[in-house]
Amino acid sequence: MQSILFWFRRDLRANDNVGLYLALKSAKKVHCVFVFDREILDVLPTKADRRVEFIWESVVALRLMLREMGGDLLVRYGHATDVIPALAAELAVDAVFTNTDYEPGAIARDTKVAAALQTQNIAFESFKDHVIFEKDEVLTLAGKPFSVFTPYKNAWLKKVDEAHLQPFPVERYQAHLAAPRQTKPADPIPMLESMGFIRTNILSMVTCGAAGAAALRDDFIGRMADYKDTRDFPAIRGVSY
């Protein structure tokens, strides 16, 4: 394909990202977008929402990472069901790629987006990224979902192999990232305040973005062997966070 629009959602990282990797491998030019979806934001009960600020900070970090790789991240505020088809048409892409979201509301949203794109002859593809196995990949011998954890764990371990655990080398195809657009004014990231939210104390509590995830991973590696003994005690820093 000549060009693809990759839609970030719950996967705010540029490395080991299945959908992004496949987009870059499949097209000569890949545009990237994140949408602050009003379908979600408009019904939140408070405007001092740490979750929204965490995502906003993570989007800022992701955009910086993509720009360091030679690409960019377009950030929009609106209804994703409108924004994605309109942006795909504006950029004249052949397809929209994304990673699968399993919540009922997300499934309904993606179905609507796919239908709108189809009317423009633009493909919509989603990929397994958040899990090792999904849906009907690990079932009982009777072909039913497991209802007890230990048998499921045993079946899962029998099915997994080294290939399932290898990272997807996004950097191999990063030259296919679309460079920042030379627009005036430059594409800004909508500010929290412009979306009706206010700052919280989230930055004093965690580091956002991929760097924060890496720090939590590194911290947990040193404690991982003790997890089974410490996970049930809230006063002990026992879990992975």
VENTA-V442651 format. One record per residue. OMEGA is omega in whole degrees, 0 to 359 (* if undefined). Layout:
# VENTA-V442651
omega->OMEGA
omega->OMEGA
This chain:
# VENTA-V442651
omega->178
omega->183
omega->180
omega->171
omega->177
omega->185
omega->175
omega->174
omega->181
omega->191
omega->189
omega->177
omega->179
omega->182
omega->178
omega->180
omega->189
omega->183
omega->178
omega->178
omega->182
omega->175
omega->181
omega->179
omega->189
omega->187
omega->178
omega->181
omega->181
omega->172
omega->180
omega->181
omega->167
omega->181
omega->167
omega->193
omega->180
omega->176
omega->178
omega->189
omega->188
omega->183
omega->179
omega->188
omega->181
omega->179
omega->171
omega->189
omega->182
omega->182
omega->182
omega->180
omega->177
omega->179
omega->180
omega->179
omega->179
omega->176
omega->177
omega->180
omega->179
omega->180
omega->178
omega->180
omega->179
omega->178
omega->176
omega->179
omega->180
omega->181
omega->181
omega->175
omega->173
omega->182
omega->184
omega->176
omega->182
omega->177
omega->184
omega->180
omega->175
omega->188
omega->186
omega->177
omega->181
omega->181
omega->178
omega->178
omega->180
omega->182
omega->179
omega->181
omega->177
omega->184
omega->169
omega->176
omega->177
omega->174
omega->188
omega->174
omega->192
omega->182
omega->182
omega->180
omega->179
omega->178
omega->178
omega->179
omega->183
omega->177
omega->180
omega->178
omega->181
omega->180
omega->179
omega->179
omega->181
omega->179
omega->178
omega->183
omega->176
omega->182
omega->175
omega->182
omega->175
omega->190
omega->178
omega->182
omega->189
omega->185
omega->173
omega->177
omega->180
omega->171
omega->187
omega->182
omega->177
omega->183
omega->175
omega->178
omega->177
omega->179
omega->180
omega->175
omega->175
omega->176
omega->178
omega->189
omega->188
omega->175
omega->177
omega->180
omega->181
omega->178
omega->179
omega->182
omega->177
omega->185
omega->185
omega->174
omega->186
omega->182
omega->180
omega->189
omega->179
omega->177
omega->176
omega->189
omega->180
omega->185
omega->181
omega->184
omega->186
omega->177
omega->179
omega->176
omega->177
omega->181
omega->177
omega->181
omega->179
omega->182
omega->177
omega->354
omega->179
omega->181
omega->180
omega->170
omega->178
omega->180
omega->177
omega->184
omega->180
omega->177
omega->176
omega->181
omega->180
omega->181
omega->177
omega->178
omega->186
omega->184
omega->175
omega->184
omega->184
omega->168
omega->185
omega->175
omega->182
omega->179
omega->177
omega->178
omega->180
omega->179
omega->178
omega->178
omega->182
omega->179
omega->184
omega->182
omega->180
omega->182
omega->190
omega->183
omega->182
omega->187
omega->185
omega->181
omega->187
omega->188
omega->186
omega->184
omega->184
omega->181
omega->180
omega->177
omega->190
omega->185
omega->187
omega->187
omega->*
